[in-house]
Amino acid sequence: MDKQKVIDAHLAGGNKDTGLTASQIYYSTHQILKLTSHLESHPKDYSSQRGLWKLLGKRKRLLIYLSEKNTNIYTKILKNLGIRGLKRH
């Protein structure tokens, strides 16, 4: 529960509405970090690998949506989470 409070504190604008795109990105990033640490100690857990790939795809789709709708929040989230931005074609 403490990790959830930390994530809530980092949310953009202090809004804790879990339906917001920014909130979903923060929560999925937290889940990605948990799965990544799990897979470091259990490299053959293929169902967790599949779950990780699904979460990464979901976060990517959310980042694409947010970059098109609100670039200010998008750049703020990238900086706060320390993740790379999307590749532009």
C-alpha positions as CSV (number, residue, x, y, z in Angstrom):
1,M,0.0,0.0,0.0
2,D,2.9,2.4,0.6
3,K,4.0,2.1,-3.0
4,Q,0.6,3.1,-4.1
5,K,0.8,6.2,-2.0
6,V,4.1,7.1,-3.5
7,I,2.6,6.7,-7.0
8,D,-0.4,8.9,-6.0
9,A,2.0,11.6,-4.8
10,H,3.7,11.7,-8.2
11,L,0.5,12.0,-10.2
12,A,0.2,15.0,-12.5
13,G,-1.6,17.8,-10.8
14,G,-2.1,15.7,-7.6
15,N,-5.3,14.2,-9.1
16,K,-5.8,10.6,-7.9
17,D,-8.5,9.8,-10.5
18,T,-7.3,6.4,-11.7
19,G,-9.2,6.9,-15.0
20,L,-6.9,9.6,-16.2
21,T,-4.4,8.7,-18.8
22,A,-1.6,10.0,-16.7
23,S,-2.7,7.9,-13.7
24,Q,-2.9,4.8,-15.9
25,I,0.7,5.4,-17.1
26,Y,2.0,5.7,-13.6
27,Y,0.3,2.6,-12.4
28,S,1.3,0.5,-15.4
29,T,4.9,1.7,-15.0
30,H,4.8,0.6,-11.4
31,Q,3.5,-2.9,-12.5
32,I,6.2,-3.0,-15.2
33,L,8.9,-2.4,-12.6
34,K,7.5,-5.1,-10.4
35,L,7.4,-7.6,-13.2
36,T,10.9,-6.7,-14.3
37,S,12.3,-7.3,-10.9
38,H,10.4,-10.6,-10.7
39,L,11.8,-11.8,-14.1
40,E,15.3,-11.0,-13.0
41,S,15.1,-13.8,-10.4
42,H,12.8,-16.0,-12.5
43,P,13.9,-15.8,-16.1
44,K,11.9,-18.8,-17.3
45,D,8.5,-17.5,-16.1
46,Y,7.0,-17.1,-19.5
47,S,3.5,-16.2,-18.4
48,S,5.0,-13.2,-16.5
49,Q,7.0,-12.3,-19.6
50,R,3.8,-12.3,-21.6
51,G,2.1,-10.1,-19.0
52,L,5.1,-7.7,-19.2
53,W,4.8,-7.4,-22.9
54,K,1.1,-6.7,-22.7
55,L,1.7,-4.0,-20.1
56,L,4.4,-2.4,-22.2
57,G,2.1,-2.3,-25.2
58,K,-0.7,-0.8,-23.1
59,R,1.6,1.9,-21.7
60,K,2.9,2.6,-25.2
61,R,-0.7,3.1,-26.5
62,L,-1.5,5.4,-23.6
63,L,1.7,7.4,-24.2
64,I,0.8,7.8,-27.9
65,Y,-2.7,9.0,-26.9
66,L,-1.3,11.5,-24.3
67,S,1.3,12.8,-26.7
68,E,-1.4,13.7,-29.2
69,K,-3.8,15.2,-26.6
70,N,-1.6,17.0,-24.1
71,T,2.1,17.4,-24.8
72,N,2.9,19.3,-21.6
73,I,1.7,16.4,-19.3
74,Y,3.4,13.9,-21.7
75,T,6.8,15.5,-21.3
76,K,6.3,15.9,-17.5
77,I,5.5,12.2,-17.2
78,L,8.5,11.2,-19.2
79,K,10.8,13.3,-17.1
80,N,9.2,12.1,-13.7
81,L,9.3,8.4,-14.6
82,G,12.6,8.5,-16.4
83,I,11.3,6.6,-19.5
84,R,12.2,7.2,-23.1
85,G,9.8,9.1,-25.4
86,L,8.1,7.6,-28.4
87,K,9.9,7.3,-31.7
88,R,8.6,9.7,-34.3
89,H,8.5,8.5,-37.9
